[in-house]
């Protein structure tokens, strides 16, 4: 669903802390210059994805181990530095972000962000199950600078910059589709960066091939652990072990990806006349009642209500 854009002008550091606490998950903020701190936070939430334009002064943001352990909805945050600079630390890595640089961090684990001067950044926070790549794979990129003049970053960065400058568009009808385009681009950026990693784990490479195979065959009713394992010349036991290592299951991953495809089709104006049952069948849900229950369990509303609300 589309949300309302809210703008918070914070004349004190305490006011900024209060706004950030309401926008994000629990965080600890501190500043060595609280008396001179001024900030502005523009925020909008669309379809469960939080988009935030942050402008402030010198301060430190910390996600503590206790806060991370209490994370009820594992999420990723993608940050685009627009002005100033910031130091991001997570998972034993650290990187300095300057204008045009992107980075990702995981809310399930502690992290620190330090801004030593006035800054502006765009932060997109979304549930980890909203992109194709599993959290364990994206975890290789936390606190890694994603930028430069090559690869996918020069395509993704201008899109996110324009999105930040026109957050009001997310309040309108195109909002959910813009959000899905954003997640698609972010997912593509992650996949491209991972593909260039010089230290790829053979198990991760196999998992990537398997996930790609699943994406290509989501609509097939013959998509089962047995057929997937056979297509990759491994045993079903090995297949289940690979997914177990990611904290998921084969069936759970297939179901999640099918529901995400259905969600997107329900938002498409081009498919507005296609019955919900036909969309479900297109992505492998042969039982319409089962699909409706699964969709409601995942998104909180039945598919027809979800479509009508958008």
N, C-alpha and C positions, 0 to 999 in steps of 0.2 A: 504494500500500500504506500501511496505517497504521503509525505508528512509536511509539516509547516516549518519553514526556515525561521530559526530564532537567532537573533543577534544580541549578544551580551557584552556591554561595555563595562569593564571592571576597573574602577578607579583605584582599587587597593589590591594588594597581594592576597589578602584574605578573601576578597570577593572572587578573584580569579580561582583560588583553591576551591571555593564552593561550587562554581560553575563547572570546573573540570570534574569534580566529584560526581556531579549529576550527569555529565555527558559520558564519561568513561567508567570503567571498572574502578574499584578502590585503588588509590595511588597515594603515595606520600610525596608532597611537594615542599620544597624549601628554597629560600632565596637569601643571599647575602646582602641584598639591597631592597628589602621589602617596602621601605618607605617611599621609594621612587618608582616602584613597579606600577605599570599600567598595562592593561591587556584588552583584547577584543576576541571574542569567540563567536563564530557563526557556525551553526550546526543544524543539520537536517537528517532525519532517519527515513529511509525508503526501503520497504520490503526487508526489514531486519538488518540493513546495512547502514552504519553511521558514517556520515561524511562531515568533516570538521575543518574549518579554516581557523587556525590559531595564530594570534599575533600577540607577542608579549616581550617581556624583558628578561634579564638574567635570572635563571633559576635552575633547579635540579628536580627531575621527576624520577621516582623510584617505585618499582613494583617489587614488593618484598616477598620473600619465600612464603610467609604466612598468607599473604594476599593471593599469590599464585596458586597455592594449594587449595584455596577455596573457590577456584574458578568454576562456576556452574555451567558456563557455555564457552568452551574453548574457542578462542578467536585469534585471528591474525590482525595486526595493524600494519598498514603500509603507509609510510611517511614520505612525502615529497618536500624537500627543503626548497623554499621559495626565496627566502632572504635570510642573511645571517649564517650561522653555522651551529652545528650541534654534534656532540659526541654520544654515540649509541654503544652500549655494552650489553651483551647477552651471550650465554653459552660459551664463555671463555674467549669470546672475540670482541673486538671493538673497532669502530670505524668513525671517521670524521665526515660529517655530511655537510656539503656546501650547496649553494643554489643549483638546482637541476639534478641533484642526487636523490635516488630512491633507496629505501631500505625497508626490510620487513622484520617484525619481532612478534613473538608468541606470548599471548597473555597467560599461558599455563606455567611459564617459567619466569623467574625474576629477571628484571632488566633495569637499566639506568639510562636516562637521557639527561645530558648536561648542556645547557645553553649559556654561553659566557658573554653574550651580548644580545641586543634586540634581534628578534627573529620573526619569521612567518613561515608556517608550514601547513600543508594539507595532510590530514590523517584520515584514512579510510579504515574503519574497523568492521570486520565481517566474520561470521561463523566459519570455522575451518571446513565444514562440510559443504560450503557453497562453491568450492572449486574442485577441479578434477584431481589435482595432486594431493596425496595424503600428507598429513601433518609431519610424519617422520621424514618425508622427502624434502618438504619445504624447510624443515629444521636445519638443513645444510646451508641455508642462505641467511639465517638470522644474523643480524649485525654485520652484514656484508654490503658494501657500497654497490648499488645497482645503478650505473649511469654510464656516461661516456658518449662517444660519437659513433659507436658501432653497435651492431646487433639490433635488438628490439627496443631498447631504452629510448632512442631518439624519436620513436613513434609514440610510445606510451607517455612520456613526460609532457609533450605539448597537449595531449588530450586531457591529462589530469590538471594541468595548469589552467586550461580554459574551463574545465569543470569547476575548479575552485573560484574562478572569476565570475561564474554564472550559476551559482548554487540555486538561485531562484527557479531555474529550469527543472530542478528535481521536485518542486512542488506541483508541477503540472503533469498532464497526461503522459508525456514521454519519460517521466521519472524512473519507473521500474525498468524500462528498456535501456535507459542510460546507465543505470546501475548494473544491469547484466552485461552491457558492453564493457563497463569498467572492470568487472570481475574477469571477463574473458581476456581482456588485455593484460591484466595482472597475472593471470594464470599462464598466459603465453610467455610473458616476460620471465616468470619463474622457470618454466620448462626450457626456455632458451638458455638461461644462465646455468641451469643444471646440466644441460647438454654440453656446455663448455668446460665443466669441471674436470680437472686433470686427475682427480683421485676418486673415480666413480667405483662404488661397490658393485661387484657382479650381481649380487642379489637385488640391488636397487635397479640395475639395468634390466634384469629379468622382470621385475615387478612393473617397470615402466612399459615394457612390451606387452605384458599381460593386461595392464589397465588400458592401453591403447586398443588392444583386441576387444576388450569388453565394450569400450566406447563405440567401436565400429559395429558391434553385433547386439546392441542394447534392445533392438526391436525384435530379435529372434526369440521365439519361445523355446528354442533348443539351447539357449545359453545357460549352461549348467557347469558346476565344478568339473564334472567328468569331461565335457566337451572342451572346456578351457584348458584343462591339464593335457588332454590328448593333442590339442593344437600346438602345445609348447613342449611336447615330448617329456613331460614330467609326470609323476604320480599325483593323484588327488591329495595324498597325504602331504607331499611336498608343497603343493599349492596352498593348502590350508595353513601350513606352517609359515609360509611366506607372509600371508595376510595376518596371521596371529601376531607376527612380529611388529605389525603396524598398529595393533590395537583394534583391528577390524576383523570382519569375516568376509569370505567371498560373497555369500548371499547378501550380507548387509551392504557391501559396496555396490553390488548390482542394483539393489533396491534403491539406495540413495541416489545413484546416478540416473536411474529411470525416473524417479520422482522429480529430480531437478529438470530433466528434459520436458516432462509433462508441465511443470510449473511455467517454463518458458513458452511453451506452445499455447498455454492458456492465456498468456499475456499478449500474444501476437495478433494484431488486427487482421492480418492475412488469414488467420485460422478462426476468426470469431464465429463463423457459421458452422464450423466442424463440431459435432457433438463431443461432449466430454468423454463418452465411452470410446469414441473412435480415436481420440488422442491417446487415451490410456492403452488401447490395443496397439497403437502405432509403436509404443515403447515397451511392449511385452507384457502388459497387464491384461490378461485374457478375461479375468473376472472383474466386472465393473464395481461390484459391491466391495470386493477386497481392495481394489484401487482406492475407492472413496474412503475406506477406513484408514488405509495406510497414509493417504494424503492428509487427512485430518489429524492423524497422530503426529505427523511431521510438522505441519504448518498451522495447526490449531483450528482450521476451518475446512469444511468440505470443498471439493474442487469447484463446484458451481458457484458457491458464495465467493470464493477467491477470485474467480473470473469476473463476477458481477462487481466486485469492489474495486476493480481496476478499469 
